[in-house]
Structures are given as C-alpha cells and as structure tokens.
Amino acid sequence: MMNNIDIRQYIINNFKEDSVSDIKKSINMSIESKSDDPLIGLGVLFELMWKNSDNNIKNNILENIRKGLN
C-alpha cells in the first residue's frame, strides 16, 4: 500500500507536464464527477496552492471556502 508521500508524489508527477488548461480541465472533471475518489488528488493540488500562496491569497481562499459552506 502506498503511503501519503508516495501518493502526493504520484499525483504531482501526473500533473507536472500539464498546461494550466489541462489542470483546470482535470479539476472541473473531478468536481463534476461528484465521486469521492478524486478528493485525494484535489487535496494534493490544494496543498500545492496553499504552500505557494501569500497571506492575501490564503485569506481569499478561506473567504471563498467560508462562502461555500453557507
């Protein structure tokens, strides 16, 4: 069984050569599928986004999450 680090690296490697458009398409398809399976991949992408965002962007992300919870 793969551990979390292997899964992260696997997902990162799958997207490394993708264009922004390809990544957007994958995200949209994952969300539209309404399946729980893509949640791990989306979580890894979220982690990358979070780590590469400044505090203003993080606050914007948090506000958008909060709006979605209402």
CHARMM-style PDB file with segment names, atoms N, HN, CA, C and O in Angstrom:
ATOM      1  N   MET     1       0.843  -1.192   0.000  1.00  0.00      PROA
ATOM      2  CA  MET     1       0.000   0.000   0.000  1.00  0.00      PROA
ATOM      3  C   MET     1       0.879   1.243   0.000  1.00  0.00      PROA
ATOM      4  O   MET     1       1.908   1.288   0.674  1.00  0.00      PROA
ATOM      5  N   MET     2       0.461   2.254  -0.767  1.00  0.00      PROA
ATOM      6  HN  MET     2      -0.375   2.217  -1.314  1.00  0.00      PROA
ATOM      7  CA  MET     2       1.245   3.489  -0.864  1.00  0.00      PROA
ATOM      8  C   MET     2       1.029   4.333   0.380  1.00  0.00      PROA
ATOM      9  O   MET     2      -0.076   4.389   0.921  1.00  0.00      PROA
ATOM     10  N   ASN     3       2.086   4.986   0.827  1.00  0.00      PROA
ATOM     11  HN  ASN     3       2.983   4.941   0.388  1.00  0.00      PROA
ATOM     12  CA  ASN     3       1.890   5.931   1.925  1.00  0.00      PROA
ATOM     13  C   ASN     3       1.584   7.306   1.343  1.00  0.00      PROA
ATOM     14  O   ASN     3       1.650   7.493   0.128  1.00  0.00      PROA
ATOM     15  N   ASN     4       1.252   8.269   2.197  1.00  0.00      PROA
ATOM     16  HN  ASN     4       1.199   8.118   3.184  1.00  0.00      PROA
ATOM     17  CA  ASN     4       0.827   9.588   1.732  1.00  0.00      PROA
ATOM     18  C   ASN     4       1.861  10.277   0.856  1.00  0.00      PROA
ATOM     19  O   ASN     4       1.501  10.922  -0.129  1.00  0.00      PROA
ATOM     20  N   ILE     5       3.118  10.155   1.191  1.00  0.00      PROA
ATOM     21  HN  ILE     5       3.411   9.632   1.992  1.00  0.00      PROA
ATOM     22  CA  ILE     5       4.159  10.819   0.414  1.00  0.00      PROA
ATOM     23  C   ILE     5       4.217  10.226  -0.990  1.00  0.00      PROA
ATOM     24  O   ILE     5       4.377  10.970  -1.957  1.00  0.00      PROA
ATOM     25  N   ASP     6       4.093   8.930  -1.124  1.00  0.00      PROA
ATOM     26  HN  ASP     6       3.962   8.325  -0.339  1.00  0.00      PROA
ATOM     27  CA  ASP     6       4.084   8.306  -2.439  1.00  0.00      PROA
ATOM     28  C   ASP     6       2.886   8.779  -3.264  1.00  0.00      PROA
ATOM     29  O   ASP     6       3.014   9.043  -4.459  1.00  0.00      PROA
ATOM     30  N   ILE     7       1.733   8.884  -2.624  1.00  0.00      PROA
ATOM     31  HN  ILE     7       1.629   8.670  -1.653  1.00  0.00      PROA
ATOM     32  CA  ILE     7       0.528   9.343  -3.321  1.00  0.00      PROA
ATOM     33  C   ILE     7       0.712  10.787  -3.775  1.00  0.00      PROA
ATOM     34  O   ILE     7       0.396  11.131  -4.914  1.00  0.00      PROA
ATOM     35  N   ARG     8       1.222  11.627  -2.884  1.00  0.00      PROA
ATOM     36  HN  ARG     8       1.479  11.348  -1.958  1.00  0.00      PROA
ATOM     37  CA  ARG     8       1.473  13.027  -3.256  1.00  0.00      PROA
ATOM     38  C   ARG     8       2.389  13.096  -4.472  1.00  0.00      PROA
ATOM     39  O   ARG     8       2.089  13.779  -5.452  1.00  0.00      PROA
ATOM     40  N   GLN     9       3.499  12.387  -4.396  1.00  0.00      PROA
ATOM     41  HN  GLN     9       3.742  11.833  -3.600  1.00  0.00      PROA
ATOM     42  CA  GLN     9       4.475  12.436  -5.483  1.00  0.00      PROA
ATOM     43  C   GLN     9       3.885  11.889  -6.773  1.00  0.00      PROA
ATOM     44  O   GLN     9       4.143  12.424  -7.851  1.00  0.00      PROA
ATOM     45  N   TYR    10       3.104  10.836  -6.670  1.00  0.00      PROA
ATOM     46  HN  TYR    10       2.894  10.402  -5.795  1.00  0.00      PROA
ATOM     47  CA  TYR    10       2.441  10.259  -7.836  1.00  0.00      PROA
ATOM     48  C   TYR    10       1.532  11.291  -8.503  1.00  0.00      PROA
ATOM     49  O   TYR    10       1.555  11.452  -9.723  1.00  0.00      PROA
ATOM     50  N   ILE    11       0.744  11.979  -7.707  1.00  0.00      PROA
ATOM     51  HN  ILE    11       0.725  11.849  -6.716  1.00  0.00      PROA
ATOM     52  CA  ILE    11      -0.183  12.985  -8.244  1.00  0.00      PROA
ATOM     53  C   ILE    11       0.589  14.153  -8.835  1.00  0.00      PROA
ATOM     54  O   ILE    11       0.264  14.619  -9.928  1.00  0.00      PROA
ATOM     55  N   ILE    12       1.601  14.630  -8.132  1.00  0.00      PROA
ATOM     56  HN  ILE    12       1.865  14.252  -7.245  1.00  0.00      PROA
ATOM     57  CA  ILE    12       2.414  15.736  -8.645  1.00  0.00      PROA
ATOM     58  C   ILE    12       3.049  15.346  -9.975  1.00  0.00      PROA
ATOM     59  O   ILE    12       3.037  16.135 -10.920  1.00  0.00      PROA
ATOM     60  N   ASN    13       3.598  14.152 -10.056  1.00  0.00      PROA
ATOM     61  HN  ASN    13       3.609  13.512  -9.288  1.00  0.00      PROA
ATOM     62  CA  ASN    13       4.226  13.698 -11.296  1.00  0.00      PROA
ATOM     63  C   ASN    13       3.218  13.596 -12.438  1.00  0.00      PROA
ATOM     64  O   ASN    13       3.557  13.857 -13.592  1.00  0.00      PROA
ATOM     65  N   ASN    14       1.977  13.215 -12.116  1.00  0.00      PROA
ATOM     66  HN  ASN    14       1.702  13.003 -11.178  1.00  0.00      PROA
ATOM     67  CA  ASN    14       0.946  13.124 -13.158  1.00  0.00      PROA
ATOM     68  C   ASN    14       0.602  14.479 -13.762  1.00  0.00      PROA
ATOM     69  O   ASN    14       0.195  14.551 -14.921  1.00  0.00      PROA
ATOM     70  N   PHE    15       0.757  15.544 -13.000  1.00  0.00      PROA
ATOM     71  HN  PHE    15       1.087  15.485 -12.058  1.00  0.00      PROA
ATOM     72  CA  PHE    15       0.386  16.875 -13.479  1.00  0.00      PROA
ATOM     73  C   PHE    15       1.578  17.712 -13.946  1.00  0.00      PROA
ATOM     74  O   PHE    15       1.380  18.774 -14.537  1.00  0.00      PROA
ATOM     75  N   LYS    16       2.793  17.269 -13.698  1.00  0.00      PROA
ATOM     76  HN  LYS    16       2.954  16.406 -13.218  1.00  0.00      PROA
ATOM     77  CA  LYS    16       3.988  18.076 -13.961  1.00  0.00      PROA
ATOM     78  C   LYS    16       4.062  18.650 -15.369  1.00  0.00      PROA
ATOM     79  O   LYS    16       4.443  19.807 -15.542  1.00  0.00      PROA
ATOM     80  N   GLU    17       3.714  17.883 -16.346  1.00  0.00      PROA
ATOM     81  HN  GLU    17       3.404  16.943 -16.206  1.00  0.00      PROA
ATOM     82  CA  GLU    17       3.840  18.327 -17.746  1.00  0.00      PROA
ATOM     83  C   GLU    17       2.554  18.943 -18.294  1.00  0.00      PROA
ATOM     84  O   GLU    17       2.514  19.357 -19.452  1.00  0.00      PROA
ATOM     85  N   ASP    18       1.507  19.007 -17.476  1.00  0.00      PROA
ATOM     86  HN  ASP    18       1.540  18.671 -16.535  1.00  0.00      PROA
ATOM     87  CA  ASP    18       0.222  19.529 -17.937  1.00  0.00      PROA
ATOM     88  C   ASP    18       0.231  21.050 -18.024  1.00  0.00      PROA
ATOM     89  O   ASP    18       0.912  21.733 -17.259  1.00  0.00      PROA
ATOM     90  N   SER    19      -0.540  21.556 -18.971  1.00  0.00      PROA
ATOM     91  HN  SER    19      -1.093  21.001 -19.592  1.00  0.00      PROA
ATOM     92  CA  SER    19      -0.730  23.005 -19.090  1.00  0.00      PROA
ATOM     93  C   SER    19      -1.743  23.457 -18.044  1.00  0.00      PROA
ATOM     94  O   SER    19      -2.405  22.634 -17.411  1.00  0.00      PROA
ATOM     95  N   VAL    20      -1.853  24.753 -17.871  1.00  0.00      PROA
ATOM     96  HN  VAL    20      -1.315  25.421 -18.384  1.00  0.00      PROA
ATOM     97  CA  VAL    20      -2.851  25.311 -16.955  1.00  0.00      PROA
ATOM     98  C   VAL    20      -4.248  24.864 -17.396  1.00  0.00      PROA
ATOM     99  O   VAL    20      -5.092  24.524 -16.567  1.00  0.00      PROA
ATOM    100  N   SER    21      -4.473  24.869 -18.685  1.00  0.00      PROA
ATOM    101  HN  SER    21      -3.787  25.145 -19.358  1.00  0.00      PROA
ATOM    102  CA  SER    21      -5.766  24.448 -19.219  1.00  0.00      PROA
ATOM    103  C   SER    21      -6.054  22.979 -18.883  1.00  0.00      PROA
ATOM    104  O   SER    21      -7.179  22.635 -18.522  1.00  0.00      PROA
ATOM    105  N   ASP    22      -5.048  22.123 -19.002  1.00  0.00      PROA
ATOM    106  HN  ASP    22      -4.134  22.403 -19.295  1.00  0.00      PROA
ATOM    107  CA  ASP    22      -5.212  20.707 -18.669  1.00  0.00      PROA
ATOM    108  C   ASP    22      -5.529  20.519 -17.187  1.00  0.00      PROA
ATOM    109  O   ASP    22      -6.384  19.711 -16.823  1.00  0.00      PROA
ATOM    110  N   ILE    23      -4.837  21.268 -16.343  1.00  0.00      PROA
ATOM    111  HN  ILE    23      -4.143  21.925 -16.638  1.00  0.00      PROA
ATOM    112  CA  ILE    23      -5.067  21.162 -14.902  1.00  0.00      PROA
ATOM    113  C   ILE    23      -6.485  21.626 -14.568  1.00  0.00      PROA
ATOM    114  O   ILE    23      -7.185  20.991 -13.779  1.00  0.00      PROA
ATOM    115  N   LYS    24      -6.896  22.732 -15.173  1.00  0.00      PROA
ATOM    116  HN  LYS    24      -6.327  23.247 -15.814  1.00  0.00      PROA
ATOM    117  CA  LYS    24      -8.251  23.244 -14.956  1.00  0.00      PROA
ATOM    118  C   LYS    24      -9.286  22.213 -15.381  1.00  0.00      PROA
ATOM    119  O   LYS    24     -10.262  21.978 -14.669  1.00  0.00      PROA
ATOM    120  N   LYS    25      -9.077  21.601 -16.533  1.00  0.00      PROA
ATOM    121  HN  LYS    25      -8.284  21.792 -17.112  1.00  0.00      PROA
ATOM    122  CA  LYS    25      -9.995  20.580 -17.043  1.00  0.00      PROA
ATOM    123  C   LYS    25     -10.077  19.399 -16.070  1.00  0.00      PROA
ATOM    124  O   LYS    25     -11.167  18.900 -15.793  1.00  0.00      PROA
ATOM    125  N   SER    26      -8.937  18.957 -15.558  1.00  0.00      PROA
ATOM    126  HN  SER    26      -8.052  19.363 -15.783  1.00  0.00      PROA
ATOM    127  CA  SER    26      -8.912  17.839 -14.604  1.00  0.00      PROA
ATOM    128  C   SER    26      -9.654  18.188 -13.324  1.00  0.00      PROA
ATOM    129  O   SER    26     -10.402  17.368 -12.792  1.00  0.00      PROA
ATOM    130  N   ILE    27      -9.448  19.408 -12.827  1.00  0.00      PROA
ATOM    131  HN  ILE    27      -8.840  20.075 -13.260  1.00  0.00      PROA
ATOM    132  CA  ILE    27     -10.143  19.850 -11.612  1.00  0.00      PROA
ATOM    133  C   ILE    27     -11.650  19.866 -11.853  1.00  0.00      PROA
ATOM    134  O   ILE    27     -12.419  19.339 -11.050  1.00  0.00      PROA
ATOM    135  N   ASN    28     -12.064  20.470 -12.956  1.00  0.00      PROA
ATOM    136  HN  ASN    28     -11.439  20.898 -13.609  1.00  0.00      PROA
ATOM    137  CA  ASN    28     -13.500  20.541 -13.260  1.00  0.00      PROA
ATOM    138  C   ASN    28     -14.113  19.158 -13.419  1.00  0.00      PROA
ATOM    139  O   ASN    28     -15.212  18.911 -12.922  1.00  0.00      PROA
ATOM    140  N   MET    29     -13.428  18.259 -14.096  1.00  0.00      PROA
ATOM    141  HN  MET    29     -12.535  18.459 -14.500  1.00  0.00      PROA
ATOM    142  CA  MET    29     -13.939  16.903 -14.275  1.00  0.00      PROA
ATOM    143  C   MET    29     -14.037  16.188 -12.931  1.00  0.00      PROA
ATOM    144  O   MET    29     -14.991  15.449 -12.689  1.00  0.00      PROA
ATOM    145  N   SER    30     -13.062  16.400 -12.062  1.00  0.00      PROA
ATOM    146  HN  SER    30     -12.287  17.000 -12.258  1.00  0.00      PROA
ATOM    147  CA  SER    30     -13.082  15.769 -10.735  1.00  0.00      PROA
ATOM    148  C   SER    30     -14.276  16.250  -9.921  1.00  0.00      PROA
ATOM    149  O   SER    30     -14.955  15.458  -9.268  1.00  0.00      PROA
ATOM    150  N   ILE    31     -14.524  17.546  -9.967  1.00  0.00      PROA
ATOM    151  HN  ILE    31     -13.973  18.190 -10.497  1.00  0.00      PROA
ATOM    152  CA  ILE    31     -15.638  18.114  -9.206  1.00  0.00      PROA
ATOM    153  C   ILE    31     -16.970  17.658  -9.787  1.00  0.00      PROA
ATOM    154  O   ILE    31     -17.885  17.294  -9.047  1.00  0.00      PROA
ATOM    155  N   GLU    32     -17.077  17.679 -11.111  1.00  0.00      PROA
ATOM    156  HN  GLU    32     -16.334  17.975 -11.712  1.00  0.00      PROA
ATOM    157  CA  GLU    32     -18.329  17.293 -11.763  1.00  0.00      PROA
ATOM    158  C   GLU    32     -18.653  15.820 -11.567  1.00  0.00      PROA
ATOM    159  O   GLU    32     -19.820  15.435 -11.632  1.00  0.00      PROA
ATOM    160  N   SER    33     -17.651  14.995 -11.331  1.00  0.00      PROA
ATOM    161  HN  SER    33     -16.702  15.308 -11.278  1.00  0.00      PROA
ATOM    162  CA  SER    33     -17.888  13.560 -11.163  1.00  0.00      PROA
ATOM    163  C   SER    33     -18.648  13.257  -9.879  1.00  0.00      PROA
ATOM    164  O   SER    33     -19.292  12.214  -9.765  1.00  0.00      PROA
ATOM    165  N   LYS    34     -18.574  14.168  -8.915  1.00  0.00      PROA
ATOM    166  HN  LYS    34     -18.051  15.015  -9.008  1.00  0.00      PROA
ATOM    167  CA  LYS    34     -19.224  14.009  -7.606  1.00  0.00      PROA
ATOM    168  C   LYS    34     -18.811  12.714  -6.915  1.00  0.00      PROA
ATOM    169  O   LYS    34     -19.532  12.196  -6.062  1.00  0.00      PROA
ATOM    170  N   SER    35     -17.652  12.201  -7.290  1.00  0.00      PROA
ATOM    171  HN  SER    35     -17.067  12.622  -7.984  1.00  0.00      PROA
ATOM    172  CA  SER    35     -17.108  10.989  -6.698  1.00  0.00      PROA
ATOM    173  C   SER    35     -16.119  11.373  -5.601  1.00  0.00      PROA
ATOM    174  O   SER    35     -15.496  12.433  -5.654  1.00  0.00      PROA
ATOM    175  N   ASP    36     -15.987  10.510  -4.621  1.00  0.00      PROA
ATOM    176  HN  ASP    36     -16.493   9.649  -4.577  1.00  0.00      PROA
ATOM    177  CA  ASP    36     -15.015  10.756  -3.555  1.00  0.00      PROA
ATOM    178  C   ASP    36     -13.592  10.423  -3.983  1.00  0.00      PROA
ATOM    179  O   ASP    36     -12.636  10.912  -3.380  1.00  0.00      PROA
ATOM    180  N   ASP    37     -13.438   9.601  -5.011  1.00  0.00      PROA
ATOM    181  HN  ASP    37     -14.215   9.204  -5.501  1.00  0.00      PROA
ATOM    182  CA  ASP    37     -12.109   9.154  -5.431  1.00  0.00      PROA
ATOM    183  C   ASP    37     -11.146  10.298  -5.772  1.00  0.00      PROA
ATOM    184  O   ASP    37      -9.981  10.230  -5.381  1.00  0.00      PROA
ATOM    185  N   PRO    38     -11.584  11.349  -6.487  1.00  0.00      PROA
ATOM    186  CA  PRO    38     -10.641  12.416  -6.845  1.00  0.00      PROA
ATOM    187  C   PRO    38     -10.261  13.338  -5.686  1.00  0.00      PROA
ATOM    188  O   PRO    38      -9.409  14.211  -5.852  1.00  0.00      PROA
ATOM    189  N   LEU    39     -10.879  13.158  -4.514  1.00  0.00      PROA
ATOM    190  HN  LEU    39     -11.571  12.449  -4.379  1.00  0.00      PROA
ATOM    191  CA  LEU    39     -10.614  14.073  -3.404  1.00  0.00      PROA
ATOM    192  C   LEU    39      -9.151  14.073  -2.981  1.00  0.00      PROA
ATOM    193  O   LEU    39      -8.633  15.111  -2.572  1.00  0.00      PROA
ATOM    194  N   ILE    40      -8.482  12.940  -3.068  1.00  0.00      PROA
ATOM    195  HN  ILE    40      -8.903  12.096  -3.401  1.00  0.00      PROA
ATOM    196  CA  ILE    40      -7.067  12.890  -2.699  1.00  0.00      PROA
ATOM    197  C   ILE    40      -6.261  13.776  -3.643  1.00  0.00      PROA
ATOM    198  O   ILE    40      -5.433  14.571  -3.200  1.00  0.00      PROA
ATOM    199  N   GLY    41      -6.503  13.639  -4.934  1.00  0.00      PROA
ATOM    200  HN  GLY    41      -7.177  12.994  -5.294  1.00  0.00      PROA
ATOM    201  CA  GLY    41      -5.794  14.461  -5.913  1.00  0.00      PROA
ATOM    202  C   GLY    41      -6.082  15.936  -5.742  1.00  0.00      PROA
ATOM    203  O   GLY    41      -5.178  16.767  -5.816  1.00  0.00      PROA
ATOM    204  N   LEU    42      -7.352  16.262  -5.512  1.00  0.00      PROA
ATOM    205  HN  LEU    42      -8.087  15.586  -5.452  1.00  0.00      PROA
ATOM    206  CA  LEU    42      -7.714  17.662  -5.295  1.00  0.00      PROA
ATOM    207  C   LEU    42      -7.067  18.192  -4.023  1.00  0.00      PROA
ATOM    208  O   LEU    42      -6.675  19.356  -3.953  1.00  0.00      PROA
ATOM    209  N   GLY    43      -6.958  17.328  -3.021  1.00  0.00      PROA
ATOM    210  HN  GLY    43      -7.276  16.381  -3.078  1.00  0.00      PROA
ATOM    211  CA  GLY    43      -6.296  17.721  -1.777  1.00  0.00      PROA
ATOM    212  C   GLY    43      -4.828  18.031  -1.992  1.00  0.00      PROA
ATOM    213  O   GLY    43      -4.302  18.980  -1.412  1.00  0.00      PROA
ATOM    214  N   VAL    44      -4.162  17.244  -2.818  1.00  0.00      PROA
ATOM    215  HN  VAL    44      -4.589  16.472  -3.290  1.00  0.00      PROA
ATOM    216  CA  VAL    44      -2.747  17.496  -3.122  1.00  0.00      PROA
ATOM    217  C   VAL    44      -2.617  18.817  -3.884  1.00  0.00      PROA
ATOM    218  O   VAL    44      -1.728  19.618  -3.594  1.00  0.00      PROA
ATOM    219  N   LEU    45      -3.501  19.042  -4.854  1.00  0.00      PROA
ATOM    220  HN  LEU    45      -4.223  18.392  -5.090  1.00  0.00      PROA
ATOM    221  CA  LEU    45      -3.456  20.305  -5.596  1.00  0.00      PROA
ATOM    222  C   LEU    45      -3.739  21.488  -4.668  1.00  0.00      PROA
ATOM    223  O   LEU    45      -3.106  22.537  -4.791  1.00  0.00      PROA
ATOM    224  N   PHE    46      -4.686  21.323  -3.741  1.00  0.00      PROA
ATOM    225  HN  PHE    46      -5.200  20.471  -3.641  1.00  0.00      PROA
ATOM    226  CA  PHE    46      -4.967  22.378  -2.769  1.00  0.00      PROA
ATOM    227  C   PHE    46      -3.730  22.654  -1.912  1.00  0.00      PROA
ATOM    228  O   PHE    46      -3.391  23.809  -1.655  1.00  0.00      PROA
ATOM    229  N   GLU    47      -3.069  21.598  -1.478  1.00  0.00      PROA
ATOM    230  HN  GLU    47      -3.345  20.660  -1.687  1.00  0.00      PROA
ATOM    231  CA  GLU    47      -1.861  21.754  -0.664  1.00  0.00      PROA
ATOM    232  C   GLU    47      -0.799  22.545  -1.422  1.00  0.00      PROA
ATOM    233  O   GLU    47      -0.155  23.422  -0.847  1.00  0.00      PROA
ATOM    234  N   LEU    48      -0.609  22.243  -2.706  1.00  0.00      PROA
ATOM    235  HN  LEU    48      -1.132  21.529  -3.173  1.00  0.00      PROA
ATOM    236  CA  LEU    48       0.369  22.980  -3.513  1.00  0.00      PROA
ATOM    237  C   LEU    48      -0.024  24.445  -3.639  1.00  0.00      PROA
ATOM    238  O   LEU    48       0.816  25.338  -3.524  1.00  0.00      PROA
ATOM    239  N   MET    49      -1.313  24.680  -3.876  1.00  0.00      PROA
ATOM    240  HN  MET    49      -1.995  23.955  -3.969  1.00  0.00      PROA
ATOM    241  CA  MET    49      -1.800  26.054  -3.994  1.00  0.00      PROA
ATOM    242  C   MET    49      -1.566  26.806  -2.685  1.00  0.00      PROA
ATOM    243  O   MET    49      -1.081  27.938  -2.691  1.00  0.00      PROA
ATOM    244  N   TRP    50      -1.909  26.180  -1.579  1.00  0.00      PROA
ATOM    245  HN  TRP    50      -2.303  25.261  -1.574  1.00  0.00      PROA
ATOM    246  CA  TRP    50      -1.766  26.810  -0.267  1.00  0.00      PROA
ATOM    247  C   TRP    50      -0.309  27.169   0.022  1.00  0.00      PROA
ATOM    248  O   TRP    50      -0.009  28.271   0.480  1.00  0.00      PROA
ATOM    249  N   LYS    51       0.584  26.227  -0.249  1.00  0.00      PROA
ATOM    250  HN  LYS    51       0.340  25.331  -0.621  1.00  0.00      PROA
ATOM    251  CA  LYS    51       2.005  26.436   0.027  1.00  0.00      PROA
ATOM    252  C   LYS    51       2.611  27.527  -0.855  1.00  0.00      PROA
ATOM    253  O   LYS    51       3.606  28.148  -0.482  1.00  0.00      PROA
ATOM    254  N   ASN    52       2.013  27.758  -2.020  1.00  0.00      PROA
ATOM    255  HN  ASN    52       1.205  27.253  -2.323  1.00  0.00      PROA
ATOM    256  CA  ASN    52       2.551  28.739  -2.958  1.00  0.00      PROA
ATOM    257  C   ASN    52       1.758  30.038  -2.980  1.00  0.00      PROA
ATOM    258  O   ASN    52       1.877  30.822  -3.921  1.00  0.00      PROA
ATOM    259  N   SER    53       0.949  30.270  -1.947  1.00  0.00      PROA
ATOM    260  HN  SER    53       0.853  29.633  -1.182  1.00  0.00      PROA
ATOM    261  CA  SER    53       0.132  31.479  -1.868  1.00  0.00      PROA
ATOM    262  C   SER    53       0.612  32.372  -0.738  1.00  0.00      PROA
ATOM    263  O   SER    53       1.042  31.902   0.316  1.00  0.00      PROA
ATOM    264  N   ASP    54       0.525  33.686  -0.990  1.00  0.00      PROA
ATOM    265  HN  ASP    54       0.176  34.068  -1.846  1.00  0.00      PROA
ATOM    266  CA  ASP    54       0.838  34.624   0.091  1.00  0.00      PROA
ATOM    267  C   ASP    54      -0.385  34.762   0.998  1.00  0.00      PROA
ATOM    268  O   ASP    54      -1.438  34.188   0.723  1.00  0.00      PROA
ATOM    269  N   ASN    55      -0.238  35.519   2.067  1.00  0.00      PROA
ATOM    270  HN  ASN    55       0.617  35.986   2.290  1.00  0.00      PROA
ATOM    271  CA  ASN    55      -1.321  35.634   3.050  1.00  0.00      PROA
ATOM    272  C   ASN    55      -2.597  36.231   2.470  1.00  0.00      PROA
ATOM    273  O   ASN    55      -3.694  35.841   2.872  1.00  0.00      PROA
ATOM    274  N   ASN    56      -2.475  37.172   1.530  1.00  0.00      PROA
ATOM    275  HN  ASN    56      -1.585  37.488   1.203  1.00  0.00      PROA
ATOM    276  CA  ASN    56      -3.677  37.756   0.920  1.00  0.00      PROA
ATOM    277  C   ASN    56      -4.451  36.704   0.135  1.00  0.00      PROA
ATOM    278  O   ASN    56      -5.678  36.637   0.221  1.00  0.00      PROA
ATOM    279  N   ILE    57      -3.742  35.893  -0.621  1.00  0.00      PROA
ATOM    280  HN  ILE    57      -2.746  35.947  -0.691  1.00  0.00      PROA
ATOM    281  CA  ILE    57      -4.397  34.843  -1.397  1.00  0.00      PROA
ATOM    282  C   ILE    57      -4.990  33.800  -0.456  1.00  0.00      PROA
ATOM    283  O   ILE    57      -6.104  33.327  -0.683  1.00  0.00      PROA
ATOM    284  N   LYS    58      -4.258  33.434   0.600  1.00  0.00      PROA
ATOM    285  HN  LYS    58      -3.353  33.818   0.785  1.00  0.00      PROA
ATOM    286  CA  LYS    58      -4.780  32.472   1.573  1.00  0.00      PROA
ATOM    287  C   LYS    58      -6.068  32.988   2.210  1.00  0.00      PROA
ATOM    288  O   LYS    58      -7.024  32.230   2.373  1.00  0.00      PROA
ATOM    289  N   ASN    59      -6.099  34.259   2.567  1.00  0.00      PROA
ATOM    290  HN  ASN    59      -5.322  34.875   2.434  1.00  0.00      PROA
ATOM    291  CA  ASN    59      -7.317  34.832   3.146  1.00  0.00      PROA
ATOM    292  C   ASN    59      -8.469  34.792   2.154  1.00  0.00      PROA
ATOM    293  O   ASN    59      -9.612  34.536   2.534  1.00  0.00      PROA
ATOM    294  N   ASN    60      -8.172  35.047   0.874  1.00  0.00      PROA
ATOM    295  HN  ASN    60      -7.245  35.255   0.564  1.00  0.00      PROA
ATOM    296  CA  ASN    60      -9.197  34.984  -0.169  1.00  0.00      PROA
ATOM    297  C   ASN    60      -9.725  33.561  -0.310  1.00  0.00      PROA
ATOM    298  O   ASN    60     -10.931  33.352  -0.437  1.00  0.00      PROA
ATOM    299  N   ILE    61      -8.822  32.587  -0.287  1.00  0.00      PROA
ATOM    300  HN  ILE    61      -7.842  32.757  -0.183  1.00  0.00      PROA
ATOM    301  CA  ILE    61      -9.220  31.175  -0.353  1.00  0.00      PROA
ATOM    302  C   ILE    61     -10.134  30.842   0.822  1.00  0.00      PROA
ATOM    303  O   ILE    61     -11.184  30.224   0.646  1.00  0.00      PROA
ATOM    304  N   LEU    62      -9.730  31.255   2.012  1.00  0.00      PROA
ATOM    305  HN  LEU    62      -8.877  31.757   2.155  1.00  0.00      PROA
ATOM    306  CA  LEU    62     -10.519  30.976   3.218  1.00  0.00      PROA
ATOM    307  C   LEU    62     -11.895  31.617   3.144  1.00  0.00      PROA
ATOM    308  O   LEU    62     -12.886  30.999   3.534  1.00  0.00      PROA
ATOM    309  N   GLU    63     -11.971  32.846   2.651  1.00  0.00      PROA
ATOM    310  HN  GLU    63     -11.166  33.348   2.334  1.00  0.00      PROA
ATOM    311  CA  GLU    63     -13.263  33.524   2.492  1.00  0.00      PROA
ATOM    312  C   GLU    63     -14.143  32.772   1.497  1.00  0.00      PROA
ATOM    313  O   GLU    63     -15.345  32.622   1.717  1.00  0.00      PROA
ATOM    314  N   ASN    64     -13.541  32.296   0.393  1.00  0.00      PROA
ATOM    315  HN  ASN    64     -12.565  32.418   0.214  1.00  0.00      PROA
ATOM    316  CA  ASN    64     -14.308  31.544  -0.604  1.00  0.00      PROA
ATOM    317  C   ASN    64     -14.797  30.211  -0.043  1.00  0.00      PROA
ATOM    318  O   ASN    64     -15.916  29.790  -0.332  1.00  0.00      PROA
ATOM    319  N   ILE    65     -13.977  29.558   0.745  1.00  0.00      PROA
ATOM    320  HN  ILE    65     -13.067  29.900   0.980  1.00  0.00      PROA
ATOM    321  CA  ILE    65     -14.405  28.316   1.401  1.00  0.00      PROA
ATOM    322  C   ILE    65     -15.562  28.617   2.338  1.00  0.00      PROA
ATOM    323  O   ILE    65     -16.569  27.909   2.355  1.00  0.00      PROA
ATOM    324  N   ARG    66     -15.402  29.672   3.113  1.00  0.00      PROA
ATOM    325  HN  ARG    66     -14.583  30.247   3.099  1.00  0.00      PROA
ATOM    326  CA  ARG    66     -16.452  30.045   4.075  1.00  0.00      PROA
ATOM    327  C   ARG    66     -17.776  30.317   3.366  1.00  0.00      PROA
ATOM    328  O   ARG    66     -18.831  29.885   3.831  1.00  0.00      PROA
ATOM    329  N   LYS    67     -17.722  31.043   2.224  1.00  0.00      PROA
ATOM    330  HN  LYS    67     -16.865  31.393   1.846  1.00  0.00      PROA
ATOM    331  CA  LYS    67     -18.928  31.330   1.432  1.00  0.00      PROA
ATOM    332  C   LYS    67     -19.576  30.036   0.959  1.00  0.00      PROA
ATOM    333  O   LYS    67     -20.801  29.907   0.963  1.00  0.00      PROA
ATOM    334  N   GLY    68     -18.748  29.081   0.552  1.00  0.00      PROA
ATOM    335  HN  GLY    68     -17.754  29.186   0.549  1.00  0.00      PROA
ATOM    336  CA  GLY    68     -19.264  27.816   0.058  1.00  0.00      PROA
ATOM    337  C   GLY    68     -19.921  26.964   1.130  1.00  0.00      PROA
ATOM    338  O   GLY    68     -20.717  26.077   0.821  1.00  0.00      PROA
ATOM    339  N   LEU    69     -19.594  27.225   2.379  1.00  0.00      PROA
ATOM    340  HN  LEU    69     -18.947  27.946   2.630  1.00  0.00      PROA
ATOM    341  CA  LEU    69     -20.154  26.458   3.481  1.00  0.00      PROA
ATOM    342  C   LEU    69     -21.545  26.944   3.884  1.00  0.00      PROA
ATOM    343  O   LEU    69     -22.257  26.267   4.626  1.00  0.00      PROA
ATOM    344  N   ASN    70     -21.918  28.101   3.395  1.00  0.00      PROA
ATOM    345  HN  ASN    70     -21.339  28.651   2.792  1.00  0.00      PROA
ATOM    346  CA  ASN    70     -23.251  28.675   3.731  1.00  0.00      PROA
ATOM    347  C   ASN    70     -24.331  28.149   2.832  1.00  0.00      PROA
ATOM    348  OT1 ASN    70     -25.494  28.525   2.979  1.00  0.00      PROA
TER     349      ASN     70
END
